[in-house]
Amino acid sequence: MTSEVAVLKTTPATVLDDYKRLLHLAQYEKFITKDVDTILKLNLSWTKYYPASSSAPWQLEGTVKTLLENGYSRKKLLPVENRTVVTNPYKGVELNRWEPVLKKYGLKFIALMDVEWVRYDFKNLLRLPQIFKEGIYIPKLFIGKNVIHLPTVKTHGHSTTTGAIKNAFGGLLKEVRHYGHEFIHEVLVDLLIMQKEIHKGIFAVMDGTVCGDGAGPRTMKPYIGNYILASADQVAIDAVAAKIMGFNPLSIDYIKIANEIGLGCGDMRDIKIIGDDISWVNFGFKTKRSFVIWGDQALRKGFLQPFKKIALYSPLWVWAPVASNLYHDLFWYPIVGKRRIKKFMQTDWGKLFEKY
C-alpha cells in the first residue's frame, strides 16, 4: 500500500499561495467532490489563542480561498467545531482569529453542540462500544458529507502526537469524549473506521508553520517549522508529521494499528512525498505531559486508579474541568504562556497573526 503526502516549505509572505499549490499537489479535487457539502473541521485545543494549539487563521484562509477559486460552492462549505468540557467554540472562533476569515469569505461557523446528534451503529469498532455502552452518537450533519481536517503539527500528552486522525475526536464524539483518553490509540483507530463509513471524501490540510513541542496540545513550546502538509490519507499525513517532529511513526500505537489493519499507510517506506524534500528534517520534539494530563492518566491507569470511578464517573466529575481551567487559564497561561506568546509575536508568523 502506497500513499502520497504533499509537503511544502513556506513563509508568512507566501503562505496563502503555498496552500493553493499544496492542495493541487495533493490532488485534493480527486477526493473532495463538488456535488456534496464539505465540512471544514477546525481544531480548537484551547479557547484562548496559543501558538500551534489550534488551527491557524492562514491555514483556514489558504484552504477556503483555494476551494472557492476552484469553483466549490460557498453554500456547501461548512466550518465546524465542537465544545469540550473546557473549551468554548464561539469564543475560540474570535480569539483564534478565524472570525475575520469566515466573514471575509462569507462562511458561517457551525458549533456542533447546536446541531442534531443521532445514534449510528458502526461496525467492527475496537473500543468505543465498550466506552459508550448507551450507543455512539454523531452529528447528523456529518453523514454523507466530505470532510477536510485542519490540524496543526504538535505533540500530545495522551497520544504522543496529534494531527488529522485526532482532529476527528472533536467532531464525531460529544463533549464527554475525554472518557476515551484511557484507550486513546484504539479510539483514534475507531475514528478512522467511523469516518470511512460515513464520509464521501476525506482530506487533511495540516499546518506546520508554527508547531508545538512538549506538553501538548496546550502547554507546548512554539517552534517555527515553516512546513505545510496535505493528503487524502490521514494515517500517512500523521506519519509524515510524526517523522518531521522526530518520531518513528510506527512506534506510535494509533499509527501502527491503523497501518496494520489497512486503514492507511503509516510506514514511511511506503509513503511518497510530493513537493519538498524532508528526508533530512528532524525537529527533535519530545512529548511531555502537562500537570492536567499527568493527573488524568494517574486516575485512569496509574496510582490514583482506585479513585477513578468516584472522580470521573460520578456527579463529582465536574471537578476535573474546573481543575483544568484553573491550571491552564489562571495559572499556566498568565505565568508561562503569555511570556511565550509575547516572544512569538515578535516573529514574522506572530506579526502575520496580528494582521488577522
C-alpha positions as a printed NumPy array, in Angstrom:
array([[  0.   ,   0.   ,   0.   ],
       [  1.449,   3.353,  -1.086],
       [  0.127,   6.786,  -0.206],
       [  1.066,  10.311,  -1.174],
       [  1.601,  13.299,   1.103],
       [  2.284,  16.768,  -0.261],
       [  4.766,  18.839,   1.77 ],
       [  5.913,  22.388,   1.084],
       [  8.231,  24.814,   2.813],
       [  6.522,  28.17 ,   3.218],
       [  6.882,  31.724,   4.543],
       [  4.445,  34.254,   6.016],
       [  4.677,  36.285,   2.783],
       [  3.759,  33.362,   0.51 ],
       [  1.664,  31.09 ,   2.723],
       [ -1.723,  31.618,   1.017],
       [ -0.288,  30.932,  -2.431],
       [  1.64 ,  27.992,  -0.996],
       [ -1.543,  26.479,   0.419],
       [ -3.101,  26.699,  -3.033],
       [ -0.089,  24.955,  -4.56 ],
       [ -0.117,  22.371,  -1.767],
       [ -3.746,  21.391,  -2.293],
       [ -3.197,  20.992,  -6.015],
       [ -0.037,  18.942,  -5.475],
       [ -2.096,  16.606,  -3.288],
       [ -4.808,  16.492,  -5.992],
       [ -7.49 ,  17.305,  -3.46 ],
       [-10.223,  17.597,  -6.113],
       [ -9.976,  13.837,  -6.712],
       [-11.111,  13.224,  -3.141],
       [-13.32 ,  16.223,  -2.304],
       [-16.119,  16.403,  -4.865],
       [-18.211,  19.481,  -5.503],
       [-21.599,  17.746,  -5.544],
       [-21.953,  17.389,  -1.753],
       [-21.317,  19.62 ,   1.251],
       [-17.779,  19.753,   2.626],
       [-17.206,  20.007,   6.372],
       [-14.167,  22.099,   7.324],
       [-13.263,  20.544,  10.67 ],
       [-11.332,  23.148,  12.6  ],
       [ -9.096,  22.245,  15.519],
       [ -9.717,  24.092,  18.79 ],
       [ -7.493,  22.782,  21.569],
       [ -7.811,  25.93 ,  23.658],
       [-10.391,  28.706,  23.689],
       [ -7.561,  31.176,  24.198],
       [ -5.003,  31.766,  21.474],
       [ -1.742,  29.931,  21.906],
       [  0.675,  29.279,  19.002],
       [  0.163,  25.856,  17.314],
       [ -2.554,  24.826,  19.767],
       [ -5.403,  25.384,  17.288],
       [ -5.89 ,  25.842,  13.537],
       [ -4.005,  28.883,  12.242],
       [ -6.049,  31.626,  10.515],
       [ -3.831,  31.456,   7.411],
       [ -4.404,  27.685,   7.28 ],
       [ -8.157,  28.262,   7.221],
       [ -7.879,  31.106,   4.721],
       [ -5.498,  29.268,   2.387],
       [ -7.847,  26.286,   2.257],
       [-11.086,  28.263,   1.844],
       [ -9.601,  30.63 ,  -0.731],
       [ -8.381,  27.699,  -2.825],
       [-11.728,  25.91 ,  -2.643],
       [-13.69 ,  28.972,  -3.71 ],
       [-11.279,  29.844,  -6.521],
       [-11.698,  26.291,  -7.802],
       [-15.465,  26.553,  -8.059],
       [-16.605,  24.978,  -4.793],
       [-19.895,  26.49 ,  -3.661],
       [-19.701,  28.832,  -0.694],
       [-23.03 ,  27.395,   0.488],
       [-21.557,  23.898,   0.562],
       [-18.587,  24.774,   2.822],
       [-19.375,  24.152,   6.484],
       [-16.769,  25.301,   9.064],
       [-17.419,  23.401,  12.304],
       [-16.   ,  22.718,  15.742],
       [-17.372,  21.247,  18.933],
       [-17.013,  22.19 ,  22.559],
       [-15.26 ,  20.161,  25.197],
       [-15.752,  20.384,  28.924],
       [-13.01 ,  23.051,  28.861],
       [-13.451,  24.918,  25.543],
       [-15.977,  27.366,  24.121],
       [-16.031,  27.251,  20.298],
       [-17.815,  30.589,  19.877],
       [-15.174,  32.377,  21.904],
       [-12.465,  30.281,  20.244],
       [-13.528,  31.468,  16.788],
       [-12.931,  35.023,  17.957],
       [ -9.703,  34.588,  19.926],
       [ -8.016,  32.365,  17.333],
       [ -8.85 ,  34.898,  14.59 ],
       [-10.985,  32.549,  12.479],
       [-13.865,  35.011,  12.584],
       [-12.344,  37.581,  10.182],
       [-11.527,  34.818,   7.68 ],
       [-15.034,  33.363,   7.766],
       [-16.55 ,  36.833,   7.417],
       [-14.231,  37.712,   4.506],
       [-15.298,  34.652,   2.523],
       [-18.954,  34.652,   3.553],
       [-18.951,  31.444,   5.603],
       [-20.998,  30.783,   8.723],
       [-19.457,  28.93 ,  11.643],
       [-21.395,  25.931,  12.983],
       [-20.959,  24.904,  16.616],
       [-21.602,  21.177,  16.815],
       [-23.313,  21.284,  20.2  ],
       [-26.102,  23.202,  18.441],
       [-26.822,  20.595,  15.739],
       [-28.761,  17.333,  15.864],
       [-26.866,  14.23 ,  17.033],
       [-28.121,  10.789,  16.044],
       [-27.274,   7.262,  17.108],
       [-25.249,   5.422,  14.48 ],
       [-24.454,   1.728,  14.664],
       [-20.907,   1.366,  13.378],
       [-19.389,  -1.978,  12.518],
       [-16.083,  -3.508,  13.675],
       [-15.028,  -0.827,  16.152],
       [-12.224,  -1.689,  18.557],
       [-13.056,   0.2  ,  21.737],
       [-15.784,   2.86 ,  21.566],
       [-18.746,   0.466,  22.04 ],
       [-17.28 ,  -0.535,  25.416],
       [-16.825,   3.109,  26.439],
       [-20.211,   4.393,  25.256],
       [-22.469,   1.481,  26.143],
       [-25.619,   3.526,  25.525],
       [-24.628,   3.882,  21.861],
       [-22.449,   6.112,  19.714],
       [-23.98 ,   9.43 ,  18.685],
       [-22.593,  11.586,  15.906],
       [-23.683,  14.86 ,  14.268],
       [-26.342,  14.063,  11.659],
       [-24.739,  16.845,   9.638],
       [-21.643,  14.686,   9.012],
       [-23.353,  11.743,   7.319],
       [-22.709,  11.574,   3.571],
       [-20.562,  14.717,   3.548],
       [-16.937,  15.352,   2.6  ],
       [-14.606,  16.391,   5.392],
       [-11.391,  18.404,   5.325],
       [ -9.454,  18.319,   8.595],
       [ -7.39 ,  21.36 ,   9.641],
       [ -4.972,  20.161,  12.362],
       [ -1.577,  21.507,  13.371],
       [  1.773,  19.754,  13.846],
       [  2.15 ,  19.197,  17.589],
       [  2.755,  16.697,  20.354],
       [  0.063,  15.379,  22.69 ],
       [  0.428,  14.049,  26.215],
       [ -2.134,  11.298,  25.654],
       [ -1.375,  10.167,  22.089],
       [  2.308,  11.197,  21.621],
       [  1.43 ,  13.224,  18.505],
       [ -1.837,  14.637,  17.262],
       [ -2.948,  15.514,  13.76 ],
       [ -5.553,  14.594,  11.176],
       [ -6.825,  11.454,  12.902],
       [ -7.107,  13.042,  16.34 ],
       [ -8.949,  16.005,  14.812],
       [-11.987,  13.773,  14.29 ],
       [-12.044,  13.212,  18.075],
       [-13.52 ,  16.698,  18.429],
       [-16.145,  16.21 ,  15.716],
       [-17.521,  12.705,  15.959],
       [-17.734,  12.411,  19.745],
       [-19.659,  14.546,  22.218],
       [-18.018,  16.701,  24.863],
       [-17.708,  13.714,  27.223],
       [-15.208,  12.207,  24.776],
       [-12.499,  12.535,  27.422],
       [-13.677,   9.089,  28.585],
       [-11.763,   7.825,  25.559],
       [ -8.406,   9.037,  26.898],
       [ -7.745,   5.772,  28.724],
       [ -7.744,   3.862,  25.428],
       [ -6.791,   6.748,  23.173],
       [ -4.88 ,   4.83 ,  20.478],
       [ -7.688,   2.34 ,  19.859],
       [-10.237,   5.165,  19.974],
       [ -8.326,   7.058,  17.274],
       [ -8.356,   3.946,  15.084],
       [-12.121,   3.685,  15.686],
       [-12.492,   7.256,  14.454],
       [-10.832,   6.266,  11.177],
       [-13.237,   3.362,  10.783],
       [-16.192,   5.654,  11.508],
       [-15.076,   8.286,   9.026],
       [-14.614,   5.794,   6.222],
       [-18.179,   4.628,   6.832],
       [-19.942,   7.997,   6.917],
       [-17.955,  10.427,   4.749],
       [-17.97 ,  10.581,   0.981],
       [-14.471,  12.081,   0.831],
       [-11.763,  12.646,   3.465],
       [ -8.818,  15.033,   3.21 ],
       [ -6.43 ,  16.765,   5.612],
       [ -4.572,  20.082,   5.392],
       [ -2.042,  20.331,   8.215],
       [ -0.255,  23.463,   9.351],
       [  3.352,  23.102,  10.472],
       [  4.299,  26.745,  10.073],
       [  4.231,  27.053,  13.846],
       [  4.47 ,  23.721,  15.662],
       [  4.117,  22.648,  19.28 ],
       [  6.816,  20.726,  21.18 ],
       [  6.46 ,  19.209,  24.629],
       [  3.34 ,  19.063,  26.777],
       [  0.74 ,  19.295,  24.045],
       [ -1.889,  20.065,  22.996],
       [ -1.752,  23.287,  25.016],
       [  1.284,  23.915,  27.187],
       [  3.897,  23.499,  24.471],
       [  6.93 ,  25.412,  23.312],
       [  6.127,  27.12 ,  19.982],
       [  8.534,  26.069,  17.239],
       [  8.803,  27.756,  13.852],
       [  8.622,  24.854,  11.407],
       [  7.693,  26.602,   8.129],
       [  6.061,  23.481,   6.624],
       [  2.539,  22.728,   5.41 ],
       [  1.194,  19.277,   4.545],
       [ -1.815,  17.784,   2.749],
       [ -3.063,  14.279,   1.97 ],
       [ -6.148,  12.142,   1.457],
       [ -4.584,   9.505,   3.727],
       [ -4.938,  10.573,   7.35 ],
       [ -2.585,   7.863,   8.583],
       [  0.103,   8.874,   6.096],
       [ -0.086,  12.591,   6.853],
       [  0.104,  11.893,  10.602],
       [  3.075,   9.598,   9.964],
       [  4.894,  12.274,   7.963],
       [  4.149,  14.89 ,  10.629],
       [  5.477,  12.497,  13.282],
       [  8.624,  11.926,  11.203],
       [  9.174,  15.671,  10.824],
       [  8.773,  16.106,  14.583],
       [ 11.451,  13.48 ,  15.166],
       [  9.428,  10.357,  15.979],
       [  9.393,   6.925,  14.378],
       [  5.769,   6.855,  13.16 ],
       [  5.349,   3.114,  13.687],
       [  6.388,   3.49 ,  17.333],
       [  3.146,   5.437,  17.9  ],
       [  0.365,   2.936,  18.557],
       [ -2.519,   4.592,  16.698],
       [ -0.407,   4.922,  13.544],
       [  0.932,   1.385,  13.901],
       [ -2.505,  -0.21 ,  14.413],
       [ -4.097,   1.759,  11.565],
       [ -1.246,   0.754,   9.275],
       [ -1.512,  -2.919,  10.259],
       [ -5.236,  -3.203,   9.588],
       [ -5.105,  -1.292,   6.319],
       [ -6.804,   1.974,   7.256],
       [ -3.955,   3.984,   5.769],
       [ -0.207,   3.963,   5.321],
       [  1.956,   4.615,   8.377],
       [  5.259,   3.223,   7.081],
       [  7.5  ,   5.96 ,   5.695],
       [  8.974,   3.466,   3.232],
       [  5.585,   3.262,   1.539],
       [  4.76 ,   6.98 ,   1.564],
       [  5.615,   9.121,  -1.442],
       [  6.453,  12.718,  -0.556],
       [  5.394,  15.19 ,  -3.23 ],
       [  6.896,  18.667,  -3.124],
       [  9.873,  19.488,  -0.922],
       [ 12.454,  17.013,   0.346],
       [ 12.027,  16.295,   4.071],
       [ 14.39 ,  13.328,   4.32 ],
       [ 16.756,  15.398,   6.464],
       [ 14.12 ,  17.136,   8.613],
       [ 14.007,  16.33 ,  12.34 ],
       [ 12.67 ,  18.907,  14.773],
       [ 13.776,  16.784,  17.738],
       [ 10.475,  17.067,  19.593],
       [  9.821,  15.198,  22.839],
       [  6.337,  14.535,  24.142],
       [  5.746,  15.611,  27.711],
       [  2.688,  15.673,  29.948],
       [  1.118,  18.763,  31.428],
       [  0.091,  18.627,  35.075],
       [ -3.528,  18.101,  33.998],
       [ -2.766,  15.2  ,  31.633],
       [ -0.454,  13.662,  34.24 ],
       [ -3.316,  13.747,  36.746],
       [ -5.806,  12.389,  34.228],
       [ -3.55 ,   9.435,  33.421],
       [ -2.84 ,   8.773,  37.095],
       [ -6.59 ,   8.45 ,  37.689],
       [ -7.358,   6.355,  34.622],
       [ -4.483,   3.881,  34.726],
       [ -1.959,   4.961,  37.351],
       [ -1.529,   5.059,  41.089],
       [ -4.792,   7.029,  41.583],
       [ -6.879,   4.425,  39.737],
       [ -8.754,   3.312,  42.91 ],
       [-10.391,   6.778,  42.871],
       [-11.265,   6.692,  39.143],
       [-14.954,   5.841,  39.497],
       [-15.787,   8.499,  42.036],
       [-13.564,  11.151,  40.42 ],
       [-14.553,  10.671,  36.776],
       [-17.8  ,   8.681,  36.637],
       [-19.898,  10.168,  39.434],
       [-21.545,  13.589,  39.878],
       [-18.22 ,  14.695,  41.348],
       [-16.618,  14.524,  37.856],
       [-17.218,  18.284,  37.43 ],
       [-14.084,  18.884,  39.494],
       [-11.959,  17.834,  36.517],
       [-12.874,  20.64 ,  34.061],
       [-12.753,  23.156,  36.917],
       [ -9.237,  21.997,  37.837],
       [ -8.173,  22.082,  34.174],
       [ -9.414,  25.633,  33.699],
       [ -7.801,  26.794,  36.922],
       [ -4.453,  25.322,  35.939],
       [ -4.423,  26.271,  32.262],
       [ -6.223,  29.621,  32.205],
       [ -5.474,  31.096,  35.621],
       [ -2.039,  29.662,  36.386],
       [ -0.055,  28.452,  33.365],
       [ -1.312,  30.933,  30.753],
       [ -0.573,  34.156,  32.687],
       [  2.685,  32.913,  34.219],
       [  4.256,  30.945,  31.331],
       [  2.024,  31.2  ,  28.266],
       [  1.872,  34.979,  27.932],
       [  5.653,  35.251,  28.047],
       [  5.976,  32.709,  25.231],
       [  3.23 ,  34.388,  23.215],
       [  4.951,  37.771,  23.561],
       [  8.155,  36.264,  22.195],
       [  6.26 ,  34.546,  19.37 ],
       [  4.524,  37.763,  18.37 ],
       [  7.923,  39.246,  17.532],
       [  8.431,  36.611,  14.811],
       [  7.149,  37.004,  11.252],
       [  4.41 ,  34.422,  11.925],
       [  3.373,  36.324,  15.035],
       [  3.171,  39.533,  13.013],
       [  1.019,  37.734,  10.441],
       [ -1.304,  36.507,  13.169],
       [ -1.719,  40.077,  14.433],
       [ -2.811,  41.172,  10.939],
       [ -5.856,  38.93 ,  11.237]])
